[in-house]
């Protein structure tokens, strides 16, 4: 009797098996099999397949349509919210081709050793990832003012809730620090034999494009300063020297004309002074009719300015060269590099003595211009004579002051020397300009942006589709689980398993 009570639909007794079992395997085998199965199930309970449990949950959901509908609506709303507020990342990539051949200068392909290639790659990476460069990107693209537009949807929701709760929003300094940190962590640089790749994952597509574009431009500017930047400084020095030499040439020519007139007053003197090369700054030229005392004073001041300016430009070029050498071995954030940049910035400003001389130059020019305007007004107001008067110059003998005059031969020697110096400086200036153009052309040929930064068409991953797929699966699982639990705790037996589990009674058959 005890065995019959144990026999249920889910735990059959071996003696209640169909006769075919004993015919196929023998009574003893069936008994051993049944006994073995019974021994396994006595401890763990009945083993029900997952498929059967899902089928039971599906029947429960079918019986409880109203509850299932409510669960579907709630899960559907959560799925929509998840698809809207799910974080999205946009990936932007730019590539710069670095050619090792010098097509403009006719050079051969540069053969670098593995150690040199690693050093070059490290230099490129440090120039892109330098903190000064990251700070410049944040400022160039106004990322602090674009903070709210770049926030993820769920972050915007949290910010609104915090504002409703009275929490103060982030300050500009906090935004600035957060942006610098995020860019440092998310900006990636890969350097191989011929390509520099800059990649970024960001929360807003246009901002991602702007950041990568600025990183590439700053990298090219850094390379330009490292490879070509010293030539413009030399050009400034040459231009200042040529301008000063031209002024010296004018002074020596005036002196030569004066000496020739003293030697032969009736001889017509004609000395041609070449014009300044195109592009050389020659502001503040003074007419020959200006006050000689003011003009001499102006020339003296300008000579002092030229000496100080040349020393300043030379010092600036030396510091630039030293900075280039430091950058090859040290990072941008190294204290020596930072101190050298600060020294360079201080050098670019005019020293007090040079600023004072420039102010004095402006005062002299203003005084000369005022006197020239007064003389022009006086000539305009002077009454015209009724008959032309012929002035017959009386022969005059000029007596040169002691120590102030020079012989005609000395004036000619000085004029030839200044002319030769001016010609040499002009030649050097032309050569430097040719070198500058060649270096710029070679730089453009060496570094080419083969894949510029572009606004991505969509996020890196289809976050919306992923959220919808997860939401659909979660909705199905929630409907089945809620319906099954509702049947389980309702007190009504819908499945044979419930009868055995709750009451311990055998179920031999079901009918609908």
Number of C-alpha atoms within 10 A of each C-alpha: 5 6 11 12 11 15 18 18 15 17 19 18 19 21 15 10 13 9 11 9 14 16 10 10 12 13 15 10 13 18 18 13 14 18 14 12 15 17 11 13 13 10 8 8 12 14 10 10 9 9 9 10 13 15 13 18 21 18 17 24 23 15 14 17 13 11 15 22 13 12 19 18 12 12 20 17 13 16 21 15 14 19 20 15 18 15 16 20 19 21 21 27 22 21 20 21 18 19 17 17 16 16 14 15 11 9 10 10 11 10 10 12 9 10 9 11 15 15 14 17 19 16 19 21 20 20 23 24 21 17 18 14 20 23 17 16 22 20 13 12 15 12 20 19 14 11 14 12 13 19 16 18 16 15 14 15 13 12 18 14 12 13 12 10 9 9 11 10 12 10 9 12 10 11 16 18 13 13 18 19 14 12 21 16 12 12 21 17 19 14 20 13 15 12 18 22 18 23 21 21 23 25 18 19 21 16 21 27 25 20 24 24 21 20 24 22 15 18 21 21 14 18 18 17 16 17 14 20 20 18 18 16 17 18 21 18 20 22 23 21 21 26 21 20 22 25 20 20 23 18 15 21 23 16 21 24 18 17 20 20 15 17 12 10 14 9 10 9 13 8 9 8 11 12 7 17 15 6 7 16 13 15 7 11 8 15 11 9 8 13 15 10 9 15 18 12 14 21 18 13 16 18 15 16 21 18 14 17 19 18 13 19 19 16 15 20 20 15 18 20 15 13 19 19 13 16 17 17 11 15 20 21 13 12 11 15 19 15 12 16 16 11 13 18 12 12 15 12 11 14 13 9 12 18 13 13 16 17 12 16 20 14 13 17 18 13 14 19 15 12 14 16 12 12 12 11 11 11 11 10 9 8 8 9 7 6 6 7 7 6 6 6 6 6 7 7 8 7 8 10 7 7 6 6 14 15 13 18 12 14 21 19 13 18 21 15 14 21 21 14 17 23 16 13 19 21 14 16 22 15 13 17 17 12 16 19 14 15 19 17 15 18 20 14 17 17 19 16 17 12 12 16 23 17 16 16 9 13 19 14 12 12 19 19 11 14 19 18 14 14 20 16 11 16 21 16 13 16 25 24 18 18 23 21 13 16 21 16 9 10 10 11 14 15 14 17 20 16 15 17 12 11 9 13 17 20 15 11 8 7 3 2
